[in-house]
Amino acid sequence: MPTEKFPVLPSVCPLCGQPNQCAMEQREGDTVPVPCWCTTAVFSAELLQRIPEAARNKACVCQACATRAADRSTT
């Protein structure tokens, strides 16, 4: 039985299940993707460890989850 909360979809955050707004996944056809907000973001090791194994390197964390994790690490 899988332990992941949500199915692995490249356009869905693997932590909350909401659309991740990944610019890399929103490209049309074979066009070159535009850089995403996450290319300049810093993700904590704790946040990255929370991503289910099946979703690692397959689905982006959304900006809301990344922001919440950053806020927790600074308090």
mmCIF file of the N, C-alpha and C atoms, coordinates in Angstrom:
data_MODEL
# 
_entry.id   MODEL 
# 
loop_
_atom_site.group_PDB 
_atom_site.id 
_atom_site.type_symbol 
_atom_site.label_atom_id 
_atom_site.label_alt_id 
_atom_site.label_comp_id 
_atom_site.label_asym_id 
_atom_site.label_entity_id 
_atom_site.label_seq_id 
_atom_site.pdbx_PDB_ins_code 
_atom_site.Cartn_x 
_atom_site.Cartn_y 
_atom_site.Cartn_z 
_atom_site.occupancy 
_atom_site.B_iso_or_equiv 
_atom_site.pdbx_formal_charge 
_atom_site.auth_seq_id 
_atom_site.auth_comp_id 
_atom_site.auth_asym_id 
_atom_site.auth_atom_id 
_atom_site.pdbx_PDB_model_num 
ATOM 1   N N  . MET A 1 1  ? 0.851  -1.186 0.000   1.00 0.00 ? 1  MET A N  1 
ATOM 2   C CA . MET A 1 1  ? 0.000  0.000  0.000   1.00 0.00 ? 1  MET A CA 1 
ATOM 3   C C  . MET A 1 1  ? 0.890  1.240  0.000   1.00 0.00 ? 1  MET A C  1 
ATOM 4   N N  . PRO A 1 2  ? 0.668  2.195  -0.923  1.00 0.00 ? 2  PRO A N  1 
ATOM 5   C CA . PRO A 1 2  ? 1.511  3.398  -0.977  1.00 0.00 ? 2  PRO A CA 1 
ATOM 6   C C  . PRO A 1 2  ? 1.313  4.267  0.244   1.00 0.00 ? 2  PRO A C  1 
ATOM 7   N N  . THR A 1 3  ? 2.393  4.948  0.653   1.00 0.00 ? 3  THR A N  1 
ATOM 8   C CA . THR A 1 3  ? 2.314  5.828  1.816   1.00 0.00 ? 3  THR A CA 1 
ATOM 9   C C  . THR A 1 3  ? 2.172  7.288  1.409   1.00 0.00 ? 3  THR A C  1 
ATOM 10  N N  . GLU A 1 4  ? 2.252  7.591  0.117   1.00 0.00 ? 4  GLU A N  1 
ATOM 11  C CA . GLU A 1 4  ? 2.146  8.975  -0.335  1.00 0.00 ? 4  GLU A CA 1 
ATOM 12  C C  . GLU A 1 4  ? 0.702  9.457  -0.202  1.00 0.00 ? 4  GLU A C  1 
ATOM 13  N N  . LYS A 1 5  ? 0.549  10.737 0.137   1.00 0.00 ? 5  LYS A N  1 
ATOM 14  C CA . LYS A 1 5  ? -0.779 11.328 0.282   1.00 0.00 ? 5  LYS A CA 1 
ATOM 15  C C  . LYS A 1 5  ? -1.428 11.583 -1.070  1.00 0.00 ? 5  LYS A C  1 
ATOM 16  N N  . PHE A 1 6  ? -0.635 11.960 -2.060  1.00 0.00 ? 6  PHE A N  1 
ATOM 17  C CA . PHE A 1 6  ? -1.151 12.378 -3.349  1.00 0.00 ? 6  PHE A CA 1 
ATOM 18  C C  . PHE A 1 6  ? -0.426 11.618 -4.456  1.00 0.00 ? 6  PHE A C  1 
ATOM 19  N N  . PRO A 1 7  ? -1.087 11.427 -5.605  1.00 0.00 ? 7  PRO A N  1 
ATOM 20  C CA . PRO A 1 7  ? -0.377 10.812 -6.726  1.00 0.00 ? 7  PRO A CA 1 
ATOM 21  C C  . PRO A 1 7  ? 0.735  11.750 -7.208  1.00 0.00 ? 7  PRO A C  1 
ATOM 22  N N  . VAL A 1 8  ? 1.775  11.200 -7.793  1.00 0.00 ? 8  VAL A N  1 
ATOM 23  C CA . VAL A 1 8  ? 2.884  12.016 -8.283  1.00 0.00 ? 8  VAL A CA 1 
ATOM 24  C C  . VAL A 1 8  ? 2.500  12.602 -9.631  1.00 0.00 ? 8  VAL A C  1 
ATOM 25  N N  . LEU A 1 9  ? 2.283  13.909 -9.636  1.00 0.00 ? 9  LEU A N  1 
ATOM 26  C CA . LEU A 1 9  ? 1.997  14.653 -10.859 1.00 0.00 ? 9  LEU A CA 1 
ATOM 27  C C  . LEU A 1 9  ? 2.959  15.827 -10.898 1.00 0.00 ? 9  LEU A C  1 
ATOM 28  N N  . PRO A 1 10 ? 3.658  16.046 -12.001 1.00 0.00 ? 10 PRO A N  1 
ATOM 29  C CA . PRO A 1 10 ? 4.644  17.127 -12.069 1.00 0.00 ? 10 PRO A CA 1 
ATOM 30  C C  . PRO A 1 10 ? 4.077  18.513 -11.764 1.00 0.00 ? 10 PRO A C  1 
ATOM 31  N N  . SER A 1 11 ? 2.790  18.711 -11.987 1.00 0.00 ? 11 SER A N  1 
ATOM 32  C CA . SER A 1 11 ? 2.191  20.032 -11.776 1.00 0.00 ? 11 SER A CA 1 
ATOM 33  C C  . SER A 1 11 ? 1.557  20.207 -10.401 1.00 0.00 ? 11 SER A C  1 
ATOM 34  N N  . VAL A 1 12 ? 1.711  19.213 -9.529  1.00 0.00 ? 12 VAL A N  1 
ATOM 35  C CA . VAL A 1 12 ? 1.077  19.237 -8.205  1.00 0.00 ? 12 VAL A CA 1 
ATOM 36  C C  . VAL A 1 12 ? 2.147  19.126 -7.121  1.00 0.00 ? 12 VAL A C  1 
ATOM 37  N N  . CYS A 1 13 ? 2.031  19.970 -6.110  1.00 0.00 ? 13 CYS A N  1 
ATOM 38  C CA . CYS A 1 13 ? 2.967  19.931 -4.981  1.00 0.00 ? 13 CYS A CA 1 
ATOM 39  C C  . CYS A 1 13 ? 2.831  18.600 -4.251  1.00 0.00 ? 13 CYS A C  1 
ATOM 40  N N  . PRO A 1 14 ? 3.938  17.882 -4.061  1.00 0.00 ? 14 PRO A N  1 
ATOM 41  C CA . PRO A 1 14 ? 3.861  16.593 -3.387  1.00 0.00 ? 14 PRO A CA 1 
ATOM 42  C C  . PRO A 1 14 ? 3.615  16.695 -1.880  1.00 0.00 ? 14 PRO A C  1 
ATOM 43  N N  . LEU A 1 15 ? 3.652  17.905 -1.337  1.00 0.00 ? 15 LEU A N  1 
ATOM 44  C CA . LEU A 1 15 ? 3.421  18.082 0.099   1.00 0.00 ? 15 LEU A CA 1 
ATOM 45  C C  . LEU A 1 15 ? 1.984  18.459 0.425   1.00 0.00 ? 15 LEU A C  1 
ATOM 46  N N  . CYS A 1 16 ? 1.375  19.330 -0.373  1.00 0.00 ? 16 CYS A N  1 
ATOM 47  C CA . CYS A 1 16 ? 0.022  19.794 -0.048  1.00 0.00 ? 16 CYS A CA 1 
ATOM 48  C C  . CYS A 1 16 ? -1.028 19.385 -1.075  1.00 0.00 ? 16 CYS A C  1 
ATOM 49  N N  . GLY A 1 17 ? -0.599 18.936 -2.260  1.00 0.00 ? 17 GLY A N  1 
ATOM 50  C CA . GLY A 1 17 ? -1.547 18.501 -3.277  1.00 0.00 ? 17 GLY A CA 1 
ATOM 51  C C  . GLY A 1 17 ? -2.143 19.616 -4.114  1.00 0.00 ? 17 GLY A C  1 
ATOM 52  N N  . GLN A 1 18 ? -1.694 20.844 -3.897  1.00 0.00 ? 18 GLN A N  1 
ATOM 53  C CA . GLN A 1 18 ? -2.188 21.984 -4.657  1.00 0.00 ? 18 GLN A CA 1 
ATOM 54  C C  . GLN A 1 18 ? -1.330 22.185 -5.913  1.00 0.00 ? 18 GLN A C  1 
ATOM 55  N N  . PRO A 1 19 ? -1.843 22.899 -6.921  1.00 0.00 ? 19 PRO A N  1 
ATOM 56  C CA . PRO A 1 19 ? -1.018 23.188 -8.105  1.00 0.00 ? 19 PRO A CA 1 
ATOM 57  C C  . PRO A 1 19 ? 0.261  23.900 -7.676  1.00 0.00 ? 19 PRO A C  1 
ATOM 58  N N  . ASN A 1 20 ? 1.401  23.485 -8.234  1.00 0.00 ? 20 ASN A N  1 
ATOM 59  C CA . ASN A 1 20 ? 2.670  24.078 -7.818  1.00 0.00 ? 20 ASN A CA 1 
ATOM 60  C C  . ASN A 1 20 ? 3.094  25.263 -8.687  1.00 0.00 ? 20 ASN A C  1 
ATOM 61  N N  . GLN A 1 21 ? 2.343  25.541 -9.741  1.00 0.00 ? 21 GLN A N  1 
ATOM 62  C CA . GLN A 1 21 ? 2.630  26.685 -10.620 1.00 0.00 ? 21 GLN A CA 1 
ATOM 63  C C  . GLN A 1 21 ? 4.052  26.618 -11.180 1.00 0.00 ? 21 GLN A C  1 
ATOM 64  N N  . CYS A 1 22 ? 4.545  25.421 -11.428 1.00 0.00 ? 22 CYS A N  1 
ATOM 65  C CA . CYS A 1 22 ? 5.899  25.242 -11.950 1.00 0.00 ? 22 CYS A CA 1 
ATOM 66  C C  . CYS A 1 22 ? 5.957  25.704 -13.400 1.00 0.00 ? 22 CYS A C  1 
ATOM 67  N N  . ALA A 1 23 ? 6.780  26.692 -13.666 1.00 0.00 ? 23 ALA A N  1 
ATOM 68  C CA . ALA A 1 23 ? 6.923  27.216 -15.027 1.00 0.00 ? 23 ALA A CA 1 
ATOM 69  C C  . ALA A 1 23 ? 7.499  26.163 -15.960 1.00 0.00 ? 23 ALA A C  1 
ATOM 70  N N  . MET A 1 24 ? 8.295  25.264 -15.436 1.00 0.00 ? 24 MET A N  1 
ATOM 71  C CA . MET A 1 24 ? 8.877  24.215 -16.256 1.00 0.00 ? 24 MET A CA 1 
ATOM 72  C C  . MET A 1 24 ? 7.801  23.257 -16.761 1.00 0.00 ? 24 MET A C  1 
ATOM 73  N N  . GLU A 1 25 ? 6.756  23.051 -15.993 1.00 0.00 ? 25 GLU A N  1 
ATOM 74  C CA . GLU A 1 25 ? 5.681  22.140 -16.377 1.00 0.00 ? 25 GLU A CA 1 
ATOM 75  C C  . GLU A 1 25 ? 4.583  22.831 -17.178 1.00 0.00 ? 25 GLU A C  1 
ATOM 76  N N  . GLN A 1 26 ? 4.548  24.147 -17.170 1.00 0.00 ? 26 GLN A N  1 
ATOM 77  C CA . GLN A 1 26 ? 3.491  24.872 -17.853 1.00 0.00 ? 26 GLN A CA 1 
ATOM 78  C C  . GLN A 1 26 ? 3.835  25.210 -19.298 1.00 0.00 ? 26 GLN A C  1 
ATOM 79  N N  . ARG A 1 27 ? 4.942  24.710 -19.802 1.00 0.00 ? 27 ARG A N  1 
ATOM 80  C CA . ARG A 1 27 ? 5.330  24.983 -21.177 1.00 0.00 ? 27 ARG A CA 1 
ATOM 81  C C  . ARG A 1 27 ? 4.348  24.319 -22.133 1.00 0.00 ? 27 ARG A C  1 
ATOM 82  N N  . GLU A 1 28 ? 4.312  24.828 -23.329 1.00 0.00 ? 28 GLU A N  1 
ATOM 83  C CA . GLU A 1 28 ? 3.426  24.280 -24.347 1.00 0.00 ? 28 GLU A CA 1 
ATOM 84  C C  . GLU A 1 28 ? 4.253  23.576 -25.411 1.00 0.00 ? 28 GLU A C  1 
ATOM 85  N N  . GLY A 1 29 ? 3.927  22.348 -25.710 1.00 0.00 ? 29 GLY A N  1 
ATOM 86  C CA . GLY A 1 29 ? 4.625  21.608 -26.747 1.00 0.00 ? 29 GLY A CA 1 
ATOM 87  C C  . GLY A 1 29 ? 6.100  21.462 -26.464 1.00 0.00 ? 29 GLY A C  1 
ATOM 88  N N  . ASP A 1 30 ? 6.909  21.702 -27.483 1.00 0.00 ? 30 ASP A N  1 
ATOM 89  C CA . ASP A 1 30 ? 8.359  21.552 -27.360 1.00 0.00 ? 30 ASP A CA 1 
ATOM 90  C C  . ASP A 1 30 ? 9.068  22.875 -27.124 1.00 0.00 ? 30 ASP A C  1 
ATOM 91  N N  . THR A 1 31 ? 8.355  23.889 -26.684 1.00 0.00 ? 31 THR A N  1 
ATOM 92  C CA . THR A 1 31 ? 8.992  25.178 -26.446 1.00 0.00 ? 31 THR A CA 1 
ATOM 93  C C  . THR A 1 31 ? 9.938  25.088 -25.249 1.00 0.00 ? 31 THR A C  1 
ATOM 94  N N  . VAL A 1 32 ? 10.941 25.918 -25.262 1.00 0.00 ? 32 VAL A N  1 
ATOM 95  C CA . VAL A 1 32 ? 11.901 25.954 -24.161 1.00 0.00 ? 32 VAL A CA 1 
ATOM 96  C C  . VAL A 1 32 ? 11.204 26.571 -22.956 1.00 0.00 ? 32 VAL A C  1 
ATOM 97  N N  . PRO A 1 33 ? 11.242 25.890 -21.809 1.00 0.00 ? 33 PRO A N  1 
ATOM 98  C CA . PRO A 1 33 ? 10.553 26.431 -20.629 1.00 0.00 ? 33 PRO A CA 1 
ATOM 99  C C  . PRO A 1 33 ? 11.237 27.693 -20.111 1.00 0.00 ? 33 PRO A C  1 
ATOM 100 N N  . VAL A 1 34 ? 10.429 28.549 -19.520 1.00 0.00 ? 34 VAL A N  1 
ATOM 101 C CA . VAL A 1 34 ? 10.973 29.751 -18.889 1.00 0.00 ? 34 VAL A CA 1 
ATOM 102 C C  . VAL A 1 34 ? 11.469 29.362 -17.503 1.00 0.00 ? 34 VAL A C  1 
ATOM 103 N N  . PRO A 1 35 ? 12.445 30.084 -16.973 1.00 0.00 ? 35 PRO A N  1 
ATOM 104 C CA . PRO A 1 35 ? 12.906 29.761 -15.612 1.00 0.00 ? 35 PRO A CA 1 
ATOM 105 C C  . PRO A 1 35 ? 11.768 29.903 -14.604 1.00 0.00 ? 35 PRO A C  1 
ATOM 106 N N  . CYS A 1 36 ? 11.726 29.025 -13.675 1.00 0.00 ? 36 CYS A N  1 
ATOM 107 C CA . CYS A 1 36 ? 10.700 29.020 -12.641 1.00 0.00 ? 36 CYS A CA 1 
ATOM 108 C C  . CYS A 1 36 ? 11.202 29.771 -11.412 1.00 0.00 ? 36 CYS A C  1 
ATOM 109 N N  . TRP A 1 37 ? 10.282 30.221 -10.558 1.00 0.00 ? 37 TRP A N  1 
ATOM 110 C CA . TRP A 1 37 ? 10.636 30.907 -9.314  1.00 0.00 ? 37 TRP A CA 1 
ATOM 111 C C  . TRP A 1 37 ? 11.572 30.038 -8.471  1.00 0.00 ? 37 TRP A C  1 
ATOM 112 N N  . CYS A 1 38 ? 11.416 28.731 -8.594  1.00 0.00 ? 38 CYS A N  1 
ATOM 113 C CA . CYS A 1 38 ? 12.190 27.836 -7.733  1.00 0.00 ? 38 CYS A CA 1 
ATOM 114 C C  . CYS A 1 38 ? 13.671 27.740 -8.128  1.00 0.00 ? 38 CYS A C  1 
ATOM 115 N N  . THR A 1 39 ? 14.015 28.214 -9.308  1.00 0.00 ? 39 THR A N  1 
ATOM 116 C CA . THR A 1 39 ? 15.417 28.112 -9.724  1.00 0.00 ? 39 THR A CA 1 
ATOM 117 C C  . THR A 1 39 ? 16.317 29.029 -8.914  1.00 0.00 ? 39 THR A C  1 
ATOM 118 N N  . THR A 1 40 ? 15.742 30.031 -8.258  1.00 0.00 ? 40 THR A N  1 
ATOM 119 C CA . THR A 1 40 ? 16.544 30.928 -7.423  1.00 0.00 ? 40 THR A CA 1 
ATOM 120 C C  . THR A 1 40 ? 16.216 30.772 -5.938  1.00 0.00 ? 40 THR A C  1 
ATOM 121 N N  . ALA A 1 41 ? 15.300 29.858 -5.627  1.00 0.00 ? 41 ALA A N  1 
ATOM 122 C CA . ALA A 1 41 ? 14.907 29.636 -4.231  1.00 0.00 ? 41 ALA A CA 1 
ATOM 123 C C  . ALA A 1 41 ? 15.900 28.712 -3.539  1.00 0.00 ? 41 ALA A C  1 
ATOM 124 N N  . VAL A 1 42 ? 15.968 28.840 -2.217  1.00 0.00 ? 42 VAL A N  1 
ATOM 125 C CA . VAL A 1 42 ? 16.798 27.955 -1.399  1.00 0.00 ? 42 VAL A CA 1 
ATOM 126 C C  . VAL A 1 42 ? 15.844 27.092 -0.577  1.00 0.00 ? 42 VAL A C  1 
ATOM 127 N N  . PHE A 1 43 ? 16.004 25.791 -0.706  1.00 0.00 ? 43 PHE A N  1 
ATOM 128 C CA . PHE A 1 43 ? 15.141 24.854 0.005   1.00 0.00 ? 43 PHE A CA 1 
ATOM 129 C C  . PHE A 1 43 ? 15.945 24.187 1.118   1.00 0.00 ? 43 PHE A C  1 
ATOM 130 N N  . SER A 1 44 ? 15.393 24.145 2.310   1.00 0.00 ? 44 SER A N  1 
ATOM 131 C CA . SER A 1 44 ? 16.092 23.535 3.441   1.00 0.00 ? 44 SER A CA 1 
ATOM 132 C C  . SER A 1 44 ? 16.144 22.016 3.263   1.00 0.00 ? 44 SER A C  1 
ATOM 133 N N  . ALA A 1 45 ? 17.113 21.414 3.900   1.00 0.00 ? 45 ALA A N  1 
ATOM 134 C CA . ALA A 1 45 ? 17.234 19.955 3.862   1.00 0.00 ? 45 ALA A CA 1 
ATOM 135 C C  . ALA A 1 45 ? 15.997 19.316 4.490   1.00 0.00 ? 45 ALA A C  1 
ATOM 136 N N  . GLU A 1 46 ? 15.459 19.940 5.529   1.00 0.00 ? 46 GLU A N  1 
ATOM 137 C CA . GLU A 1 46 ? 14.261 19.419 6.198   1.00 0.00 ? 46 GLU A CA 1 
ATOM 138 C C  . GLU A 1 46 ? 13.084 19.387 5.228   1.00 0.00 ? 46 GLU A C  1 
ATOM 139 N N  . LEU A 1 47 ? 12.897 20.445 4.452   1.00 0.00 ? 47 LEU A N  1 
ATOM 140 C CA . LEU A 1 47 ? 11.803 20.492 3.483   1.00 0.00 ? 47 LEU A CA 1 
ATOM 141 C C  . LEU A 1 47 ? 11.995 19.410 2.428   1.00 0.00 ? 47 LEU A C  1 
ATOM 142 N N  . LEU A 1 48 ? 13.181 19.291 1.893   1.00 0.00 ? 48 LEU A N  1 
ATOM 143 C CA . LEU A 1 48 ? 13.442 18.304 0.849   1.00 0.00 ? 48 LEU A CA 1 
ATOM 144 C C  . LEU A 1 48 ? 13.244 16.880 1.360   1.00 0.00 ? 48 LEU A C  1 
ATOM 145 N N  . GLN A 1 49 ? 13.545 16.629 2.627   1.00 0.00 ? 49 GLN A N  1 
ATOM 146 C CA . GLN A 1 49 ? 13.350 15.298 3.200   1.00 0.00 ? 49 GLN A CA 1 
ATOM 147 C C  . GLN A 1 49 ? 11.878 14.956 3.369   1.00 0.00 ? 49 GLN A C  1 
ATOM 148 N N  . ARG A 1 50 ? 11.025 15.966 3.462   1.00 0.00 ? 50 ARG A N  1 
ATOM 149 C CA . ARG A 1 50 ? 9.581  15.739 3.608   1.00 0.00 ? 50 ARG A CA 1 
ATOM 150 C C  . ARG A 1 50 ? 8.924  15.300 2.305   1.00 0.00 ? 50 ARG A C  1 
ATOM 151 N N  . ILE A 1 51 ? 9.593  15.499 1.179   1.00 0.00 ? 51 ILE A N  1 
ATOM 152 C CA . ILE A 1 51 ? 9.033  15.106 -0.112  1.00 0.00 ? 51 ILE A CA 1 
ATOM 153 C C  . ILE A 1 51 ? 9.046  13.580 -0.195  1.00 0.00 ? 51 ILE A C  1 
ATOM 154 N N  . PRO A 1 52 ? 7.895  12.963 -0.487  1.00 0.00 ? 52 PRO A N  1 
ATOM 155 C CA . PRO A 1 52 ? 7.868  11.504 -0.596  1.00 0.00 ? 52 PRO A CA 1 
ATOM 156 C C  . PRO A 1 52 ? 8.881  11.017 -1.633  1.00 0.00 ? 52 PRO A C  1 
ATOM 157 N N  . GLU A 1 53 ? 9.511  9.914  -1.352  1.00 0.00 ? 53 GLU A N  1 
ATOM 158 C CA . GLU A 1 53 ? 10.538 9.346  -2.231  1.00 0.00 ? 53 GLU A CA 1 
ATOM 159 C C  . GLU A 1 53 ? 10.050 9.250  -3.682  1.00 0.00 ? 53 GLU A C  1 
ATOM 160 N N  . ALA A 1 54 ? 8.821  8.815  -3.884  1.00 0.00 ? 54 ALA A N  1 
ATOM 161 C CA . ALA A 1 54 ? 8.292  8.631  -5.236  1.00 0.00 ? 54 ALA A CA 1 
ATOM 162 C C  . ALA A 1 54 ? 8.192  9.940  -6.018  1.00 0.00 ? 54 ALA A C  1 
ATOM 163 N N  . ALA A 1 55 ? 8.117  11.071 -5.317  1.00 0.00 ? 55 ALA A N  1 
ATOM 164 C CA . ALA A 1 55 ? 7.949  12.365 -5.979  1.00 0.00 ? 55 ALA A CA 1 
ATOM 165 C C  . ALA A 1 55 ? 9.254  13.130 -6.144  1.00 0.00 ? 55 ALA A C  1 
ATOM 166 N N  . ARG A 1 56 ? 10.324 12.660 -5.534  1.00 0.00 ? 56 ARG A N  1 
ATOM 167 C CA . ARG A 1 56 ? 11.598 13.386 -5.612  1.00 0.00 ? 56 ARG A CA 1 
ATOM 168 C C  . ARG A 1 56 ? 12.098 13.441 -7.046  1.00 0.00 ? 56 ARG A C  1 
ATOM 169 N N  . ASN A 1 57 ? 12.462 14.654 -7.463  1.00 0.00 ? 57 ASN A N  1 
ATOM 170 C CA . ASN A 1 57 ? 12.932 14.930 -8.822  1.00 0.00 ? 57 ASN A CA 1 
ATOM 171 C C  . ASN A 1 57 ? 11.857 14.718 -9.879  1.00 0.00 ? 57 ASN A C  1 
ATOM 172 N N  . LYS A 1 58 ? 10.588 14.636 -9.445  1.00 0.00 ? 58 LYS A N  1 
ATOM 173 C CA . LYS A 1 58 ? 9.484  14.446 -10.384 1.00 0.00 ? 58 LYS A CA 1 
ATOM 174 C C  . LYS A 1 58 ? 8.403  15.500 -10.253 1.00 0.00 ? 58 LYS A C  1 
ATOM 175 N N  . ALA A 1 59 ? 8.301  16.137 -9.077  1.00 0.00 ? 59 ALA A N  1 
ATOM 176 C CA . ALA A 1 59 ? 7.270  17.143 -8.845  1.00 0.00 ? 59 ALA A CA 1 
ATOM 177 C C  . ALA A 1 59 ? 7.834  18.243 -7.958  1.00 0.00 ? 59 ALA A C  1 
ATOM 178 N N  . CYS A 1 60 ? 7.513  19.475 -8.285  1.00 0.00 ? 60 CYS A N  1 
ATOM 179 C CA . CYS A 1 60 ? 8.013  20.635 -7.538  1.00 0.00 ? 60 CYS A CA 1 
ATOM 180 C C  . CYS A 1 60 ? 7.156  20.930 -6.315  1.00 0.00 ? 60 CYS A C  1 
ATOM 181 N N  . VAL A 1 61 ? 7.808  21.375 -5.277  1.00 0.00 ? 61 VAL A N  1 
ATOM 182 C CA . VAL A 1 61 ? 7.123  21.909 -4.105  1.00 0.00 ? 61 VAL A CA 1 
ATOM 183 C C  . VAL A 1 61 ? 6.560  23.270 -4.505  1.00 0.00 ? 61 VAL A C  1 
ATOM 184 N N  . CYS A 1 62 ? 5.371  23.591 -4.039  1.00 0.00 ? 62 CYS A N  1 
ATOM 185 C CA . CYS A 1 62 ? 4.776  24.891 -4.375  1.00 0.00 ? 62 CYS A CA 1 
ATOM 186 C C  . CYS A 1 62 ? 5.432  26.010 -3.551  1.00 0.00 ? 62 CYS A C  1 
ATOM 187 N N  . GLN A 1 63 ? 5.237  27.226 -4.012  1.00 0.00 ? 63 GLN A N  1 
ATOM 188 C CA . GLN A 1 63 ? 5.837  28.366 -3.337  1.00 0.00 ? 63 GLN A CA 1 
ATOM 189 C C  . GLN A 1 63 ? 5.283  28.533 -1.928  1.00 0.00 ? 63 GLN A C  1 
ATOM 190 N N  . ALA A 1 64 ? 4.016  28.218 -1.713  1.00 0.00 ? 64 ALA A N  1 
ATOM 191 C CA . ALA A 1 64 ? 3.419  28.348 -0.377  1.00 0.00 ? 64 ALA A CA 1 
ATOM 192 C C  . ALA A 1 64 ? 4.088  27.396 0.612   1.00 0.00 ? 64 ALA A C  1 
ATOM 193 N N  . CYS A 1 65 ? 4.319  26.144 0.221   1.00 0.00 ? 65 CYS A N  1 
ATOM 194 C CA . CYS A 1 65 ? 4.982  25.188 1.117   1.00 0.00 ? 65 CYS A CA 1 
ATOM 195 C C  . CYS A 1 65 ? 6.427  25.589 1.363   1.00 0.00 ? 65 CYS A C  1 
ATOM 196 N N  . ALA A 1 66 ? 7.096  26.082 0.324   1.00 0.00 ? 66 ALA A N  1 
ATOM 197 C CA . ALA A 1 66 ? 8.485  26.519 0.480   1.00 0.00 ? 66 ALA A CA 1 
ATOM 198 C C  . ALA A 1 66 ? 8.563  27.718 1.429   1.00 0.00 ? 66 ALA A C  1 
ATOM 199 N N  . THR A 1 67 ? 7.621  28.640 1.303   1.00 0.00 ? 67 THR A N  1 
ATOM 200 C CA . THR A 1 67 ? 7.600  29.831 2.156   1.00 0.00 ? 67 THR A CA 1 
ATOM 201 C C  . THR A 1 67 ? 7.323  29.442 3.607   1.00 0.00 ? 67 THR A C  1 
ATOM 202 N N  . ARG A 1 68 ? 6.351  28.530 3.827   1.00 0.00 ? 68 ARG A N  1 
ATOM 203 C CA . ARG A 1 68 ? 6.044  28.077 5.188   1.00 0.00 ? 68 ARG A CA 1 
ATOM 204 C C  . ARG A 1 68 ? 7.267  27.409 5.814   1.00 0.00 ? 68 ARG A C  1 
ATOM 205 N N  . ALA A 1 69 ? 7.975  26.594 5.052   1.00 0.00 ? 69 ALA A N  1 
ATOM 206 C CA . ALA A 1 69 ? 9.160  25.917 5.571   1.00 0.00 ? 69 ALA A CA 1 
ATOM 207 C C  . ALA A 1 69 ? 10.244 26.921 5.909   1.00 0.00 ? 69 ALA A C  1 
ATOM 208 N N  . ALA A 1 70 ? 10.428 27.941 5.071   1.00 0.00 ? 70 ALA A N  1 
ATOM 209 C CA . ALA A 1 70 ? 11.441 28.967 5.331   1.00 0.00 ? 70 ALA A CA 1 
ATOM 210 C C  . ALA A 1 70 ? 11.072 29.770 6.571   1.00 0.00 ? 70 ALA A C  1 
ATOM 211 N N  . ASP A 1 71 ? 9.778  30.083 6.736   1.00 0.00 ? 71 ASP A N  1 
ATOM 212 C CA . ASP A 1 71 ? 9.329  30.826 7.913   1.00 0.00 ? 71 ASP A CA 1 
ATOM 213 C C  . ASP A 1 71 ? 9.584  30.026 9.180   1.00 0.00 ? 71 ASP A C  1 
ATOM 214 N N  . ARG A 1 72 ? 9.354  28.723 9.146   1.00 0.00 ? 72 ARG A N  1 
ATOM 215 C CA . ARG A 1 72 ? 9.583  27.864 10.313  1.00 0.00 ? 72 ARG A CA 1 
ATOM 216 C C  . ARG A 1 72 ? 11.055 27.790 10.666  1.00 0.00 ? 72 ARG A C  1 
ATOM 217 N N  . SER A 1 73 ? 11.907 27.801 9.654   1.00 0.00 ? 73 SER A N  1 
ATOM 218 C CA . SER A 1 73 ? 13.338 27.663 9.920   1.00 0.00 ? 73 SER A CA 1 
ATOM 219 C C  . SER A 1 73 ? 13.960 28.947 10.466  1.00 0.00 ? 73 SER A C  1 
ATOM 220 N N  . THR A 1 74 ? 13.277 30.077 10.308  1.00 0.00 ? 74 THR A N  1 
ATOM 221 C CA . THR A 1 74 ? 13.803 31.345 10.815  1.00 0.00 ? 74 THR A CA 1 
ATOM 222 C C  . THR A 1 74 ? 13.243 31.715 12.175  1.00 0.00 ? 74 THR A C  1 
ATOM 223 N N  . THR A 1 75 ? 12.271 30.936 12.672  1.00 0.00 ? 75 THR A N  1 
ATOM 224 C CA . THR A 1 75 ? 11.687 31.254 13.987  1.00 0.00 ? 75 THR A CA 1 
ATOM 225 C C  . THR A 1 75 ? 12.217 30.353 15.052  1.00 0.00 ? 75 THR A C  1 
# 
